[in-house]
C-alpha cells in the first residue's frame, strides 16, 4: 500500500520555545533512517533551519503570492517525501490564513497527504489562545502539543493544551543542559554526524536523541493509525 | 417547453470586469446542468469567446442580422439560458433596441424571462446609469453588481449615496464580486480557460494543466464566494424554475 506523504508543521505562538531545534531533530530523524526529507524554513527575517541543514532546507516567505506558491505548491506534492516546516510564530496567522483561502484541507483529503501540526507549548496566555484557535478553526487537522521541558514550568500548563481528536495528546521533549545545548546550536553540528562519531551510548545527547526520536516515531504511528482506522472500521 | 431566459451582462464603462461576471455565470449554469449559450458583442475578436469557445458566438449588436441570430432563435434553441456579454457603453443602446424590436414587450407578457446584470463602475457617474437603465427594467430582474475583482478600482461613492440610488428601483438585487488574488486572475487570463477548468487543473484542450495549486486554490475559493452570491439572489429560480423544482424533488 502506498503510504500517505506526511507534512509536519512545527510552530508556536511564542519565540524561544525550541521550535527550530525540534524541526532540526525531526528533519535529521528522517536522514538518520536514510529516508528522503524536504524542510522549509518559514521565518520573516532570520533563517536558522537553513543554516543548520542547507542540503535539505528551502527558505520560504509568505510576503507575496510567489512566495506562497513556492511553499504550498511543494507541500501538496504526493512524492512520498516527508516534509518538515519550521513556521515562525510571527507567520503562524498568515500561514493558516493562506491555508484556508486556498482550501488546503480539501486538496489534502483528495491526495494521499497527511499534515500534522506540532505546536510547541509555552505557559503564556498567547500560546493557550493560539492553540485553541487552531483546534477550533481546523478540527480536521492532526494537532499535537509539544511540551518542551526546556521551557520553564511548561508541565504545569499542560491543561492549556488538551489532546485533539486526530492529533492525540502531547509529546514531551526533554531539556538539554546548557553546555550540550551550546554544542547543538553550533551551525555545523549535525545529530546524525554526532551519532556516527560517538561510541558513548550513555551520553546526555545520545539519550536525548533516543527519547526524541521515539516521540517522532510515535507521531508517525499516530498518522498511520489515522489513515487505517477508517479502513479497519469499514472491514469490521 | 421551459420559458427561455435571456441575461444581459453590461456596464456603461469598460474595464469594470464585465466579462469576468459573464464567465462566472457561464460556469455557474454549466455546473447546474442548465443548457446555456452565449453571445459576445466584442465584435470582431471577442473576449468571452476566448474562455468559452464552445458556447460562445461573436456578434455585432449594431447589425440587424446578428440581432436576429440572437432573438429570433430564442423559441427554437435548446439552450435554456442565453447570456449576452454587452460591449462597454452599449447597455442603454441595447436596451433601447430591445424595446424597439418588442423584446421587452415579450418579457412583459411573460413569454420569456429577462435579467440584466449591471456592473457598476467606480465613479459617481456610474450610479447615474442606474436611473437610465432602470427605466427599461419594469419587467426584468435587475441585478446590480459591485465588482471588486481587481481591487485597484476605488469606489468614489459611499454606501449612503449608493443606497439612495438602489432604493429607487423596485425589485432590484445587488451582489458583490469579491477580490481575486492578482496573480491568480492573471494566470486564468493567460490560460484562457473557464474558471472551473482552471480549478480542476485542465488546459483548454481537456488535457491535464500545469497550474499552481495555490492559484487554483485562490480561484476555487473566490468562485465559491461568487456562486454563493448567485445562490443568494436565487438566480436559478429566476432563469430556470423547472430545473429548481426538479432539483427540489430529487432532494425530497
Interface residues (C-beta under 8 A of the other chain):
Chain A: X65 X66 X68 X69 X72 X73 X76 X98 X101 X102 X103 X104 X107
Chain B: X181 X182 X183 X184 X212 X213 X214 X215 X216 X217 X218 X220 X221
